[in-house]
């Protein structure tokens, strides 16, 4: 059963117990383009106490560099080397794990952030934001030429998803021998400033159904994302905590990696999912209403 923290002493004890703090972003730090109250102050408390701060997001629409711009615009201190996104994890997976040959290409269903991370890893890609593929014209195989050099399909959130992109991805995955199927993440939804919208998992779902095959996922809760963090940040899992708003990504990610987990209720997960008559089987170690609750420790320091 989760421990609900509420007293100054409990918040202080958590701060003392963990040296490395991993944060999801959407639903924890902000909703859409609106900063959640108290976030800046709490991150400042952590930094003043010499805690390592790492941001781990499944948002694949932005590269780490463009994500840094969002932090700046919202007035949240962050450095590029503290930000780990599922688009970055997908690019590293292709370049370092699969070791995709330089002569091969990737077909992208996704947006500019994913393309930027692939480009930074030296990976050639087609599809994505290419105007030819962003069309509502009917797709026909009579007009399609299969590129034999496409050796992987990477699928992230794409707010301009269409039948042409899905059809081309399907062709590569069924006709190019050994073509890898990779999803940046499998979030069914994501929290925008004005409510929930379909997430990246909803974009790859038609391909999964058509193929009868699941992709390799590089975002939370998969271990690939944590491996990316471990490659750059030295931390002791026993003294590391992840703060998230979603049970089946953030909290499960922490549990899979042997980390302590803290759920906040400012994003996806509702109170009913943890205390209702049919609670989730994924149980966080701690629960608090919002990250800003940690500000109470300032009254005793």
N, C-alpha and C positions, 0 to 999 in steps of 0.2 A: 504494500500500500504506500502511496506517495505521502511524503511529509509536507504539510502546508506550512510555509514559513510566513511569519507575520511580525515577530518581535524584533527589536533592535539587536538583541543578543543573538538571535538566529541568523540575521543577515551578517552580523559581524563574524560569526563562527564560519559561515560560508566563505567570506572574504579571506579569512585566515587559513582555510583548509586547502585552497586551490591557487596554484601559481600561474596556470595557463587557462585563459578564458576564451572559448570558441563561441562565436555568435552567428546565428542565422540573421538575415537582414530584413527581408519582407515579413512584416507581422511581429517583429521583435524590436527593430530600430525605427522602422517607419512603415506606413501603409501607403502604397502608391508613392506620391511625392510629399506626403505629410509626415513630419517627424513625430514620433511618439513622445509624450511628455516625460522629461527627466533623463532621457537617454544620454545627452551630452554630459550632464553632471555625473552620472554613474560611470561612464567610460573614463572621465577625468579622475574620479576616485581610484579606479583600478590602475591607471597609469601612474598616479602619484604614489601608489603602493608598490610600484615596480612589478606589476603583473604583466605577463605577455598577453596581448590581445590579438585575436585572429578572427577574421570574418569569413564564414564559409557559406556560400549561397548557391542554390540550384538555379538561379536566374542565368540563363544562357543567352539572353538578348544583348547583354553588355559584356565587353571585354573587361579585364581588370583595370585597364587604364581609364576606360569610360566610366566604370563603376566608381573609380576614385573621384571623378568629376562630380558624380551624384553626391558622394560623401561631402565634398567641398561645398556644393550648392546648399546642402542642408545644415552646414556648419558642424559636421562631425569629423573629428580628427581621425585620419586613416592614411596609411602608406600603402603603395601598390604591393609591396612584398608581404603585407598583412592580409591581402584579399585573395581568396581562392574561390573560383567559380566553376560551375560544371562545364562551361565552354572550354576553360583552360584545362580542366582535367581530361576532357575528350581529346584535345590537341596533344597533350602529353602522352595519353594512352596510345594514340596513333604513332607518335614519333619515337617513344621510348619503350613501350611494351610490345606493340605489334611490329614496330620498326618498319613502317611502311616505306617501301623503296621510293627514292626521289623521282623515279620515272612514273610512279602511279599517282592517281588523282582520287579525290573524295567528292562525292555528290552530296551537296548540303541542302537540307531542309532547315532553314533557320534564318537568323538575321545578322546584321553587321558585326555584332560583338563576337559571334561564333567565327565568322570569317576572319576577323582581326587576330584571334588567338591561333587559328590555323596558319595564317600568314606568318605570324611571329615564330612558329615552329618550323617554318620552311615547307609547309604542306600545300601542294597545288590543289585547287578545288574548282568545281563547276556548280551551277545551280544557285541556290541561295538568293541573293538580291539581284541577280542578273535579270534585267528587264524582260528578256525572252521567256523566262520561266514564270514571271509574275503577270500572268494573263488569265483572263476568264474565257478565252476562246476554247472551243472544244478540242480535246486532245485526240489525236489519231496516230496509230503506229505507222501508218503510211508515210507520215512526215517526220518520223523519228529515226535518227541514226545512233545506234548504240556505240558509245565510246569504250573500246576494249581496255583502256587504261584506268577506268574507274574501278578501284579495288575496295572501296568502302562507301557506305552511306551513313551520314551522321545526321540525326534528327533532333532538333531543339525546338523551343517555342518559336512559332512563325505566325505572326498575326496577318500574314498575307498568304496563308496556306491555300492551295487550290488543287484541282484534279490533275493538272499537268505535272506538278511536283510529285504528287503521290504516285502517279503512273510511271514517271521516269525512274523514281526510286525503286518501284516494284520491278521494273525491267532489269535494272542493274543487279538487284538482289536475287533474281531468279535466273538470269541469263549469263552473268559474269561469274565464272567458277570461283568459289572461295571468297566472294564479296562479303566484307564484314558489315554487320548491322549494329550500329551504335546509337544509343539514345543519351543525350546529355543528362536527362533526368526523367522520372516517371510521375511527377506531380500531376494529379488529376485536375487540380485547380490552382489558382494563385490569387492572393488578395490584392486587389487594386484599391485605389483611394475611395471608390464608390461601390465596392462589393466584389464578390468572387467572379472570376472569369475562367474559362477552360485553360488548363496548363499544358506544359510540354508533353505530358503523358497522353493527353487527349489528341495531340497532333500525330504521335507515332502509333496510336491505337488502330487506325485503319490498316496500316501496313502489317502490324502484328496479326490482325485478324485475317488479312488476305494471304499472308505467308504461312500462318500457323506456326509462327516462330517468334521467340522473344529476343529483343536486342540485348547487347551488353550495355549496362547502365553505368555511366561514369560519375553521376551525381549522388547525393545522399539518397538512400542509406548505404549505398555500395561502398566497399572498402577502398575502391580506386581513389576517391576523393581524399580519404584520410592518408593514403599512401603519398599523395601529392603534398599534403601538409607536412608529413613526417620527413619527406626528402629535403625540406627547407627549414623546418622549425624543430628544434630539439626540446622535447617535453617528456615529463613523466606521466603516463596515463593515470596513475593513482592520484596525481595532484592536478588533474585537468578536468574541467567541467564544460559542457556545452549547453548553451541557452537557446531554446527554440520554441516555436509556436505550433509545431506539427508533430503528432505522435509517430506517424508511419514514415517520416523522413528524418527530421532532426533527432528525435528521441531514440528511434531505432538505430540511427547512425552512431550515436554515442554509445548505446548498449553494445552494438557490434564491435566497437573499437575499445571496449573496456573503460569508457569514460563515465564520470558522474553526469547525470542529466537533470536539467532544470527547465520546466515547462512554464511559459508565460501565456496568459489568456488574452493577448492583444491581437491575435491573428486568426489562424484557422480553427484550432481546437477549442471546443466549448466546455464549460463546466460539466454539462451533462455527460460528455464522453468519458469523464474520469470519475464522476460520482453518481451518475444516473443508474437506472435499473439494469442497463446493458452496457457496462463500461468496457472500454477497449482493453484487450489483453496486453497492450503495450503500456507499461506503467513507469512513469518517470520517477526519479529519486525524490525530487522536490518540485513543488508548485508554488508560484506566486502570481499575483494578478498582472503585474507589469514590471519591466526592468527598472523603471523609475522608483520602485519601492525601496531599492537599496539606498536611496538618499537619506533614509533615517539614520544611517551610521554617522553622518556628519554632525549630528546633534550630540554625539558622545566622544568625538575625536578632538 
